[in-house]
Amino acid sequence: MMSAQPGIDANVLVIGGGPVGMGLAIELGQRGVDVLVVEKYHQPQQVPKGQNLTQRTMEHFHFWGIEDELRAARTIPPEYGIGGLTAYGTLLGDHHYDWLQRELVRPYYFTDNERLPQYATEAVLRERAGELPSVKTLFGWACTSVDQTAEHVTAQLVNKTTGEEKTVSAPWLVGCDGSKSAVREAAGIDQDRSEHDKLMVLLVFKSKQLHELLARFPGKSFYNVLHPELEGYWQFFGRVDLGDTWFFHAPVPLGTTRDNFDFAGYLHKAVGAQFDVSFQHIGFWDLRVAIAKTYSKGRIFIAGDAAHSHPPYGGYGINTGLEDARNLGWKLAASLSGWGGDGLLDSYDEERRPVFASTAHDFIEKAIASDKAFLATYDPVKDPGAFEKEWAARGSGARGEVNAYAPNYAGSSLVFGPKDAQSSALGGHSDKARPGHHLTPKQLSDGRNVYQALGDGLTLISLDDDNLVAAEFAQVAADLHMPLTIISDDIGSAAGQYGARYILVRPDQFVCWVGDDLSPGDAEIILRQSAGHTLQTPRAERIA
């Protein structure tokens, strides 16, 4: 365990104990890092946001040791299904297609995707964090100010019930405190914003009749309605449980309040039928995309909604935030334990900011613009033939979008990718092991999946019966005090599928380097660069 130094409360302070903050705490805690999490709420807030968890996100829960617990916490029976659909005009109209079919990319991940309310996810994360001796929590406390020196960060806290104040400090602090982040503001980190000038409503309501109306769509748990009047902005229904509770978000006129708008009538119009409605929550938010100009400043980092926020279109939010936690977590642990180089922590911003910028531009805002253009051009009444043709094409395109969304760090300074590669959310899925891309799981000759053999640090997969390369990596890693697991397997089919004999994998299951042979000295260059150590010669000139 990496215990905090005397006079320091933890090695890492995490401000905000939502899913991203708790995920980061678990990532660090499992690596023996002393963590203190400060969270203003004693219990998760019962607002059913952040429902869609991708296969990649479920890999995080697998490695955090709580995949089974999370699946057990789902609020919709597993046999029902968690798919989605897009409808035109009204939810019960004549035109609809399957949407966000994440099962199409299942072969490229180790786990199945999942769906459950964010508060249920948070409860599982909190329980797991409580099992780790190196993770401490302060629930019911808020951070009021943050200061930093060259050596540490200090946070001023206040108990929201008693008013008691205290000061805590650590070498590093991470703000996971949401889109209105006090940590981001205190650090002086500005944002770039794309304003859409739309007021959105979030409704949580009960209705058994709506469940009965939607029985015609078995296995569907979320529903997106496109209506010409809304110019590409969605009306979105989601199940919280099976048969009773729902959430809905959609644009409403500026100036709308809880008391001056017919929300039940709005729901009925979107569905295309009358049904009983009992509201549990009515809230509002402004539709915008925001991204911090940097994800770190000095010893302060930001992650999740504190670093980036966007409308909840496509289920990208919580998944993007949890990937921030995995990316930053192993790098902080490596830096604290001594094997991470001077450039390792800088790579967090270098890798994660371009991925979110691409997610916002290439998926979220592109979808709004595409839907707007479609609705302005095609009308099932005026030209049914043209509409049907384009509607069918959109249904096929929805399949392609799921495959295209593959966040990667191909342009990162840590990986040995193509010279002019760019890190992005656009990447496509492939069996090939590609530097900067997520490793596709494969079966080893002993019957295990490669994901069951990966180590906590770097992992070299050697698909060759000649172990000289593996031996060189092992010796260099030992000399550099880097944790390295070696998976030796002479299964030729795996080498063929991966497209390389040797694959170096990071602790977050992204590929650093692939190759078929090695020159003297290459192993040290590869390991040093993968851990963020500064090299004198650019990577493209050192390793072909």
N, C-alpha and C positions, 0 to 999 in steps of 0.2 A: 504494500500500500504506500502511495506517495503522500505522506502526511504533511499538513501545512506547517510552516516554520513557526516558532514561538512568536506571539504577537500578531499572527495572521490567522484569520478565522477559517480560511479554506484556501486551496490552490486555485479554485475557480468559483466565483460568485455567479449565480444564474438568477437574474431578475425576471420573474414571470414563470409560473408553474403550470402553464397550459401544456398541450401535447408536445410542443417543440421544446420548451424548457425542461419538462420531465424526460423527454427522449434524450436530450443532451446530457442530463444528469445521469441517466442510466448508462449511456455510452461511456461517459467518463468514469462513473462509479465501478463499472465492470472492469475497467482498466486500472483500478486501484487509486484513482485520483480523488482527493478530498474535495467534495462539492458542497456548497450551501445554496439551497434554492429558496428564494423569497417570493411568496405568492400572496396577493391581497385577499383572495377568497379562501374560506375554509373548505368549501365543497365546490366541485365543478358546477358551472352555471348550466341550468337545464334548458338551453337553447339548442335545438337539433341542427347545428351546422356541421361542416366538415365531415360528411358522411362517407364519401367514396374513398376507399383505400386501395391503391393500385397493387399489383403483384410485387412491384419493387418495394413499396412501403411495407408490405407484409414480410418481405425478407428482413427488414429492420427488426420487426417484432420477433421473427425467428431467432435472430442473433442476440436479441435482448432476453431470450428465454421465455417469452410470453405469447407466442403465437396461438397456442391452444386456448389460453385464458382469454385472449381477445376474441377468438371465434365463439367461445362460449358466451360472451357478453352481447352478442348481436341480438337485436330486437325483432328481427324478421326470421322465421324458421328457415333453416338451410334448404329444405326441400322446395321452398317457394321460388327462390331465384332472386337475383338482385340486378336484373337488366334494366335498360331504359328504352324510351322511344321518343321520337319527335313527331308532333302532329301539326297539321295546318289548320288555321282558323279557330277551331275548338278541339278540345281533347277528345271528344266523342265524334269528331267529324270523319269524313270518308278517307282522309289521306294521312298516312303515318308510316314510319319506317323505324327499324331498330337503330338505336343510337348508343354511342360510347361502348362498343362491344369489346371490352378489355380481354375477354376470353380468347380473342383472336391472336393475342401475343403471348398467351400462356406458356407455349413451349420454350420461350426465351428467359423464363424466370423460374426460381426454385419453389415458389409458393403460389397459391391461388389468391385472387383479389378478394376483398371483403367490403361489407357495408354495414355501418352502425353509427349512431349519433356520436358527435364528438365528446359529449359528457360521459358516455359509456367507455370510449377509448381512454379518456383522461383517468377514469377510475382505475382501469387496469394498469396504466402507467404509474399512477401514484402508489398502488400496492407494490408493484415491482421495485420502485425506488426505495420504499420503506424496508425492503429486504436487504438492501446493500449497506453495510456498515460505514462505507465512506461517503454516503449521501445523507446530509442533514437538511431538514426543511424548517422554514418559518412560515406557517400559514397564518393569514390574518394580518400580515405586515405589508406595508407599501413603501416603495423607495421614493424619497422626496428629492434627493440630490445625489450627484456622483462627481467625484473629483479623482484626478490621477496624477501621479508623479512618474518619474522614470522607472521606479521599482515596483509600484503597486497601485491599486485602485481602491478608493474608499467610497462606501455608499452610506448615506444617512437614511435610516428607516424609522417608521412610525407605526405603532400598533393601532389598527383601525377601530378597535373596540375601546381600549383603555387610554390611548393617546401617549403611551410610553414611547420614548425615543431611544434609539441605540445606533451605534456606528459599527460597521463591519468592513473588513478589508481583505484583499487577496491579490496575488500577482496578476490575475486576469479576471475580467468581468464580461458577461455576455447578456445583452438585453434581449429577452424573448417576451417582451411586455406589450405586444400588439401594435396595431397600426398607428395608435396615438402615443407611441413609445416615449416615456420620460427619459429613458437611457439615451435614445437617439438624440433627443433635444439637448440633453445635458452635455453630450459629447460634441455638439455642434455639427452634426452630420445633416446636410441638406438633402432634399429629395427632388427628383424629377417627376412631374405629375402630368398625366394625360386626363384632362377633365372631360366628362361626357355630359355634364349638366343635366343629370337625371336623378330624381329622387326615387329611391326604391323602398318598397315596403317588404317586411318579413312578417308573415302571419303564421302562427302555430295554432292549429284548431283540431277539434275532434269531429268526425263524421263517419258513421257506419254506412250511411247511404252512399257516400262517394266510393267506398270500397266495393259495394254491390254494383255500382254503375261501371266500375273499371274491371269487373270480373271477366270482361271480354278480352283483357290483356293479361293473361296469366303469366306469372314469373317476372312481371315488371314492377320496379320499385321507385322509379323516377320518370318524370314525364315533362317534356319541353314543348311548349306551344308557341308556334310562330303565327303572328297575326299582322296583317298589312298595316294596321293603324300604329303599331309600335316600332316600325322601321328597323327591324333587326334585333331589338331588345326582347329578351325572353320573358315569358310567363312560365314559371317552373314549379312543378309539384313534386314533392318527395314524401315517401312513406317514412314515418318514424317507427311505427310498429305495423303489424299486419291486421288491418280491419278497423282501426279506430283513429289513430293520431297522424296528422299530416303537417308538413310545412309548405309554404308557398312564398315565392318572391317574384316581384314584377314591378315595372315602372308605374308610378302614380303621379298626378299633377303636382307641380311645385306648390308648396303651401298646404299640402294634405296633412291633416292631423288625425288622431285617433277618433275624433268626434265629428268631423265634417265630411266623411266619405263613406259610401255604401260598400264596405268590404265584402259582405256576403253577396251582393249583386255582382261585384267584380269577379268573384270566384265562380258564380253560376254562369256568367258570360264566357269565361275562359274554358269551362268544362263543356258548356253547351247543354246544360240541364240544371234543374232545381235539385237541391239536396239540403239536408239539415247541416247546420254549422254551429259549433260552440267554440268561441275563440278563447285561447289560453294566453296568447302573447301577440301584441301588435307593436312592431318596432320599425325604425326607418334608418336608411343609410344612403350616402351619396355615392353614385357610381363613378369610380375613377380608377385609374391604374397609377400606382406610385412605386418608385424604386429609389432607394438611397443612392447617393452619388458615390459612396464607398460603404463597404460592409464592416469597416474597422477604422479605428482612430486611436493610435497609441496602444494601450493595453485594453481597450474596450472594443468588443465585437457586438454586432446585432444579427439576429436570425429570425426566421419566420416572418410574420406580418410586420415586425419592427423594421425589417429590411426591405420588404416588398409587400404590396397589397394589390388586390384586383377583385373585380366582381366574381362571385362564386359560379362561374361558367366552366363546366367541364371537369370539376372536381380536382383542380390543380393545387389549390391553396395549401391544405394540410399536408399533402404529399410533398410539395416543394419545401415546406418548412421542416419536415422531418428529414428530408435529404440534406438540408443545411446542417441539422444536428449531427448526422453521421459524418459529413465532410469535415466539419469543424472539430468534432469530438476526438477523432483519432489523431488529428494534427496537434491539438492542445496536449493530449496525453503524450505523444511522441516528443514534443518540445519539452515538457516537464520532466520526462524520464531521460532526456539527454541525447536521444538518437535522431531527433528531428533537426534539420538544418535551419540556418538563419532565414531562408526564404520560404519555409514550409507554411507558416501562418499567413504570410502574404498571399499564398496561393488560394486561400479560402475565398477572398474577394475575386481574385483572378478567375476562378472556376465558376463560382455560384452566380455572380452578377450577370454574365453573358447568358447563362441558362435561363434565368428569370426573364431577362429582356427579350429573349427569343420566345419564351412561353407566352408572354404578353402580346408580342407583335405577331408571331407566326401562328398562334392558335386562338387566343381569346379575342383580341381586337380584329383579327382577320375573320373570325367567325361572325362577329357582329356586322362587319362590312359586307361579307358574303351574303348573309341572311337579308340584309337591307336591300342589296342589289337584286336578289332573287324575288323578294316580295314586291319590289317596284316594277319588275319586268313580267312576271308570270301570274296569270289569273285563271283559276279553273273554270270560271264562268265565261269569260270573254274568249279564251282560247284553250279549251280543255286538252287538246292534243299536245300542244307545246308544253303545257303545264305538266302533264303526266310524264312526258319524256324527261323533262328536267328534274322532276321529283324523283323519278327512278334513278337518275344519275347522282342526285344528292345522297340517296340511300347507299349507293355503291361507294361514293366518296367518303361517307362516314366510316367505312371500314378502313380506307386508306389513311385517314387521320389518326386512328389508333396506332397503326403500325409506324407512322411517321414520328410520333411523339416518343423520342428516345434520348433524353438528356445525356449529354456527353461532354467530356473535357478534352477533346481532340487537340485544341490549341493551347493546352496548359503547358507551362514551363516544366512541370514534373514528369510529363509523359513523352515518349519517343514517337510522336505522331508525324504525319506528313508536314513538310516545312511550312506550308501556308494554311494549315488547318485552323478552323475557328471552333471554339466551344459554343454549344448551341443546344436547344431543345429538339432541333431537327436532326435526326440521325438515322432512322430506320433500324430495323432489327435484323440480326444476322447470326448464323452459327459461328462465323469467323471471329477469332479473338483480335480485336482492333484496339490499338493504344488509345486511351482516353474513354473507351466505351465499356459499358457494363459487360461482365463476363457471362456468357450463356452457360447454364449448367449442362454437364454431360456425365454419363455413367462411366465409372472407372472399371477396370478389369476385376476388381475385388467385389463388385456389386454396389459399392457406395456411389452416391452422387458426389461430384467434385466439391459441391458446397458443404458436404459433411466432413470434408478433409481440410478445408481452408483454415489457416491459422489466424490468430488475433493480430499479428503483425503483417509483414510482407510474406507472400507465398510464391514460391517458384514451382510451376507445374512443368515437370520434365517428362515428355512423352517420347522417351528414347531409352534403349537398353544400354547406351553408353553414358555413364554417370560422371564423366570428367567435368562437364559443364556445371552440373549440380554441385560437385565437390568444390569447384572454384568459387561459386556463389556462397556456399556454406562457409568457406574459409574467410572470404572477404567480409561477410556479414558478422562473423565472430570477431574479426579484427576491429570492425567499426561499432561493435556492440549494438547491432541492429537485430531485432527479432525476425527470424526467417524460418518459415516452415517449408519443407521440400516435399512435394508429392511426386514420386517417381512411378511411372506407369508405362509399360511398353506397348500399350494398346494402340495399334496403328490407326484404327478407325477414328479415335479421338484426335490424333494428330492431324488426320486428314480433315476432320470437321472443323477443328480450330484453325487450320491453315498454317500451323507453325509447330515446331518441335518443343520450343521453350516459351513459356508465358509467365511474366511476372505480374502478380496481382496485388493491389493495395488492400489495406484493411477494410475498405468500404466496397470491395468487390468490383472495382474498376481496374482495367488493365493498364499497367505502366509501360510494358515493353514486350514485344514478341520477336522471336528470331529462330533461325535454324542452325546457327553456329556462332562462335565467339572468338574474338581475337584477344591476345594477352592484354590485360588491363581493362577490358570492356566491362567486366563484372563490377569493378569498383565504380566506374563512371555511371553505370546504370543504377546501382544501389544508391549512390550519393545523390544523383539527380532526382530519383524517385522519392527521396526523403527531404528534398528541399535544400540540399547543400549547394552553395554557389560553385559553379565550374568556370574555369578560365576560358574555355572554348565553347561556343554554342553547340547545342546537342546535335544539330544536323551535320556538323562537321566532324563529330567524334564517333557517332554510331550510325552506320549506313541503315 
